[in-house]
């Protein structure tokens, strides 16, 4: 009798657990307040019992959508969305349990990623940051945009791909904007004010991280150029384990020693930064959200890769390729920020980012030489950065064909006697200098010695020369850690730093 009762209790508990596991579950991104990409086939997905039928009723469609979970309980449905508007919708998902998603908008969805300059919040985040963005109190006060929705992916790292992230969609308010990415917000706000459709912003970023942490493991393992990155990871992991072993050995000795001979509590356990290893952020903060249909992505990162800028020339495009392969949306727009001048950076990383314009299809780059801070790697003028990212999107993604979205980009050079004439893209409106004379130009001959150059604007070109260089061979512009260039086009967008030579060998190890 007792055995029978125990058996019945076991079967009851098992039945409860099975009924709980049978509940349809949704990922964090598929939730109240979300924005779905307009005029698109977007994914809704989740988990249920194996082979369970799920019925999805869309607020903008009369006929429901049916989908069957696979043998592992995974399901995904691709549904069509209408043109974006201010109208909100509900979505009902019915199976063994019923879920209703409310206050859904249809509009434009952008992924926003990178390291600390993308993570940098609008407000001071309870004074965690020394300062918020420029005029942050006013920006926070005015951040009431019910049709802009914000999703911040919680910080997480994983050695293997995860299925979900932590976070929730929030309506843009003075309260919710304080801790949200400033660059993402100003980008989205400018788009909203120009497009007049709802904007959804997904911020997934982490300070101090390298591009390889955001890149798929297979990409890194299948290219011999990236294997040294993984070797360095393995070396660091081995070193960490050795430190842990020494720590526990010393801890054992401390506990065994007498109080008179060894003071207790003096040992510090070695810490490991979880976000420093390759592909761990891709696994935890990108892979789980690749089902979510997006319009494009913006990116602000590079500071942590400046020590190996030559490798970044190929790593960065490979990272973008890995994202696009996962999202299966083709070469979606990918717009990024060239890092600002700072005493701890080098010009090589900005060059690698400039070169990526040619190696990353459907890309665009924001130049920030005029809004940096030599002593602060987190410059507070995020408004300009967001605005310029939005300029690129408006021109390249949303069809404002006459809009100039880039400052001058060096194209080619012609040498005439003792002078070098520099030609630029994005200079059709003409060039201008902000100041008495053009600065930051250098010129060299075959001896590879660079001298400060006299530079003058000649129509849509710049002519440079120096009395010390009789036969010019190469020119450099703003080629230093903290340049102060003042060359702009007549649309007030700054020229990117560049060099016409490639004399310096690659010494990265």
N, C-alpha and C positions, 0 to 999 in steps of 0.2 A: 504493500500500500504506500509506504513511504517512498519506495523507488518509483512508483507510478506518478506520485505527486511531483517528485523531482523532475521526472521526464516531461510531464505536462508543463511545468514551470520553464524548463529549458526550451521546449518547443514554442511557448508563448513569447519568451524573450527573443528567441531567434526570429519569430514572426514579426515582432516589433522592429527589430534591427533591419530585417529585409524590407519592411514597409517604409522605413526611414530612408534606406538606401535607394528605394524605388522612386522617391520624390524627385521630380524634375528640378534640376539646379541650373542656375545661370552664372556665367562669368561676371566679374565685377563690372566690366565695361557695358554689359547689356543690362541696363538698369534705368530707374527713374531719372528724368532730367537729361538723358543723353541726347546727342545730336547725331542723326544719321545722314550720310552723304546724299545730297540731292541728285535726282535724275540718274540714278545708278542702280546696279544690282548689288545689294549689301547683304552681308552675312549676319544671321542670328544663329547662335549655337549654344550648346550646353551639354548636360549629362542627364541620363535617365536609366531606367532598367533596360537590359538587353532586349532589342526588338520592340520596344515600346513605341506606340503611335503618339505623336505630339501634334496637336492642332493649334495653329497660330492665326489669330484674328487681328488684322491690321486696321488701325483707325481710318486709313485712307483707301481701303479696298473693301469691296462687298463680299468677295469670295475668300474663305479661309484657305490657308496653306497647310498641307499635311506633310509630315516627315516622319520616317521610321528610324529609331535609334539603331545603331549597328550592334554586333554581338558583344561589344565592350561597353555599350551604353552611351557612346558618343553620337551626337546628332548635330547637323548643320543644315540650315535652310537659307537659300539665296532668294531674297525678295526684292521687288522693284519699288523704288521710291519716287515720289512726284517732285515737282519743282519746289524749292524751298520757299517758306513764307513764315509769317508770324503765328500761324495756326499751330496749336499744340494737339498731339494725338495720344491715344492710349494703345497699347498692344497687349492682347490677352494670349497667354500660353496655357493650354489645357491638356492634361494627361491624367495621371493618377492624382495629381494635385493641380491647382489652378493658380496662376501668377498673372497679375495685371501690372504692367509697366505704365507709369503715368508721366504726363508733362513732357512728352517727347517732341523734339523739333526736327525739322528737315532743313539742312543747309550745307555748309562746307566744313569738312573735318580735316584738321592738320595735326600731324605728329611733330612734337617739339622735343629735341633731345640734345645731349652733350654733357659737358662737365659744369663746373661751378658758375660760369658766366651765363649758362642757360638756366641753372637751378636758382640763381640769384633772385630773391623774391621782391615784389613791389614794395612791401613794407619792411619794417625792421624785424618782423617775426619774433615778437616779444623780446626785442633787443638782443637776439642771438647774433645778428649782424651789426657791425659798427654803425652802419648807415643803411637806409633804404635807397631807392633810386632817387635821382634828382627830383626835388619837389615832391617827395613821396607822400607827405601828409595831404597835399592837394590832390595828388593822383588817387590816393585811397578814397578820399572823400567823394570824388566824382565817378567812382567805378561802379555805377548802377546800370548794368546792361543785362536785362532779363533774357535777352536772346543770345548772349554769349555764355557758353557752358564750359566749365573747367574740370578736368580730371587729372589729378596728380598720382602717378604710380609710386607707391611706397618703396623706399629703398630696400633692395633685396639682392642677393647674389646666390648663384647655385652652380655646382659643377655639371649638372645635367639639366636639360630643358624642363621647365615647369609648365603646368597647364593653366595657371591663373595668376593674377596679380592682386594686390590689395589696394583699394582706393574706391572713391565714389564720385559721381558727377555732382557738381555744385553749380548753382546759378551764380553768375558774376554779380557780387555785391561788395560794398566796402569791407565787409567782414571776411568774405571768402577770398578776396583778391590779395590780402596782405601776405599770405604765405605762398602765393602762386608765382610761377616764373614770370619775371618782368618782361624779358624779351618776347616770350610767347604771348603775353597779354597785349603788349603794345602792337605786336604784329597782328594779332586777331582783332584788336579794336580798330586799327586802321582799315583792315579788310571789311569789317562790319560797316563802318561809316561810308565806305565806297560802294560795296556790293548790295547793302541793304537786305541781306539774308542772314539767318542765324549762323553762328560760328561755333564749332566745337574744337577745343584745344586739349590735346592729350600730352601732358608733360611727363617725360620719363628721362631723368637726368640725375647725375651724381657727381659731386665735386671731386677734383683730383684724379679723374679716371682717364685711362688711355683708350685710344680707338680700338685696340685689340680686345679690350674687355667687352666692347659692343659688337664684336664680329663673331660670326658662327664658327664653331670649332672645326667643321669640315673645311671651311675656307682657309683657315690657318694651317691645317695639317696637309692640305693638298698642294700647297705652293712652297717650294724649297726655300724661297726668299723669306718666308715667315717662320720657318722651323727654329731659327735662333731665338725667336720670341718665346716659343714653347720650352726651349732648352733653358732659357733664363728663368722661366716660371718654375721648372723642375728644380733648378739649382736653389732658388729662393725657398721653395717648399722644404727641400732637404735641410737647408740652413735653419729654418724655423723649427723643424723637428729635432734637430740637434740641440737647439736652445731649450726646447721643451724638456728634452731628456736631461740636460744639465740642471734645469730648474727643479725637476722632480727628485733628482739625485741629491741636490743640495737641500731640498725641503725635507727629504728623509733624514739626512744627516742632522739637520737643525732640530727636528722633532726628537731624535734619539739622544741629542746632546743634553747635557745638564743646563739648567737655567743660568748657572754661574759662569759657564764657559762660552755659551753662544746666545746672544740676544735673539728672541723670536720676532717674527713679523717684519724682517728686514728684506726678504726676498720679493722680487716683483716678477710675476708671471709674464713671459714674453707674449706680446699681442701680435695678431696677424690682421692686417687690413683686408677685409673680405672683398673689397671692390678693385683690388690691384691685379688680380689674376685674369688671364685671357679668357674670353667668351663667357665669363660668369654673369655679366650683366645682360648680355644677349639672351642667355638662358632664362634669366629670372625676370627681366624687365622689358624684353622685346618679344621673344618667342611666344609668350602666352597671349599676346594681343594681335598677332598677325592676321587673325580672322577678321578683325575690325576694318571695314572698308574706309580708306582715307583718300583725300585728294592729293596730298603731298606731304613733304617733311621739311622742317627747318632744323639746322644743326649749328651749335656753337661749341667748338672744342678744338684742341690742338696744343694748348699750353703744355700738357703733360707728355706730349710726343715731340716737343721741340728738340730734345737731346738727340733724337734719331729722325731728323727731318727728312733725310734722304730716303729712308725706308717709308716714311709717311706718303711719299709720292705714289707708291703702289698700294700701301696698306689702306689708305683712305678710300680710293676707288673700289678696292676689293670689299671693304665693309659695306659701302653703298650697294654694290652688286649683291651681296648676301641678303641685304634687306629686301631688295626688289624681287629676288628669287623666292623668298619666303612669302611675301605679300601676294605674289602672283597677279599684280596689277600692271605689269609692264614697267617701262621706265618712268614711273611717276615723278613729278617735280621734286627736286632736291636742292634746296637753297641754303647756303651756309655763310658763316661769318669768318672773314679773315681776322685773325687775332690782333688785338691792339698792341701798339708799342708798349714795352715794359722792360725794365732794367734786367729782369731775369730771363728774357727771351732772346731769340736770335732771328736774323732776317731770313734764314733758311726755311723756317717753318712757314712763313708767309709766302715764300716762293713755292713751296710744295703745294700750298693751297691754291695759289694762282695757277700752277700747272694743271691742277685737277679740273679746272674749267674745261680743258680739252679732253680729259680722259674720263670724265663722268658725264654721260649723255643727259640732256635736259636738266642742266644745273645752272646755278647762278651764285655769285659771290658778292657779299657786302664788304666794302673797304672801310676801315675804322681808324685810320691814322690820325684823324682830326678829333676823335672823341676818346682817346686813351688817357692813361694816367701812368707816368713813368714809375711812380712809387706804389701804385695800387693795382694789383693784377685784376681787380674787380672794379673797373670804372663804372661810375654811377649813372652815366648818360645812356640808359637802356632805351629811352624813347627813340633816339636817332637810329639805333640798331634795328629796332622793331619796324620803324617807318621804312627804312631802306629794304628790309626783307619783304615788306608788303609791296613796295614799288616793283620788285622783281616779279612777285606773284601776279600783281595786277597786269603787268606788261606781258609776261610769258605764259601765264596760266589763264588769265581772265580777259585777254584780248584787247587791252588798251595799247594798240600797236604803236601809237605815236608817243607813248610815254617813255622818256629816257630813264633807265633804271640802273645804270652803271656809270661810274666815273671812268676816266681814260684808262685803257688797258694797252700796254705797249704792243705794237704789231711788228714793226721792223725798223731798221736803221740804214741810212745812206751816208756815206762819207764823201765830202767834197773838200778837197785840199786839207786844211787844218780844222775843219769843222765837221761835226756829226749831226745829221738831221734825224730826229726821232718822229716816227709816225704812230698814231694811236687809233684804236677802235673807240667807239662811243665819244667821239670828239666832233661830231657833225655840227653841233651848236657852237663850236669854237672852244678855245681854251682861255683860262684866266689864272692870274696869280693873286693870292690874297696876302698882300704885303708889298713892300717896295721892290723887292727882287725875288726871282725864283731861287729856291734853296734846295739843298740836298742832292745836287747833281755832281757826279764825279766822272772823270774821263781818264783813259790810259792808252798808252801805245803798246808796242810789242814787249816792252820791258815789264809789263804787268804791274806797273806802279800807278796807282790812282791819285789824281790831284783834284782839288776842288775846281769845278768848272763854272764858267760864266754861261748862264742859260737865258735864252730869250724866246718868247713865243713868236712864231711866224705862222700866222693863219691857224691851221689845225695841227701844226707841228711845233716841236721845240728844237732849237738849234743850240748846241753846246760846244764849247771850246775852252782851251787853256793855252797860255803862252808857253807852258812847259811841255806840251804834247804837240809835236809837229805832225805826226801821222797817227791820228786816232784809230783805235782798234776796238775799244769797248767803252761802254757807258754804264754807270750804275746810278740808280735813283732811290734815295731813302734806304740805302743798304746798311742798316745798323740796328742795334737793339731798340734804341729810342730815337727814331728820326722825327723831325718836325717839318715835314714837307708842306708846301702851300700851292701845289698845282691842282687845279680843278677844271672841270669843263664848265660851260656857261649855264649848266643846270645845277651848279653848286655841289657836284658829287666829286669826291677826291680821287686822284689817280692812285693806282696800286703801285707799291714798291716793285722794282724789277732790276735785273741786270742783263746785259746783252752777252756777257761772257759766261763761261762755265769752267773757269780755271781751277777753282778750288777742288781738290780731290775729295772723294768720299772717305772719311776717316772713321766712320761709325763702326763700332764693333758690337 
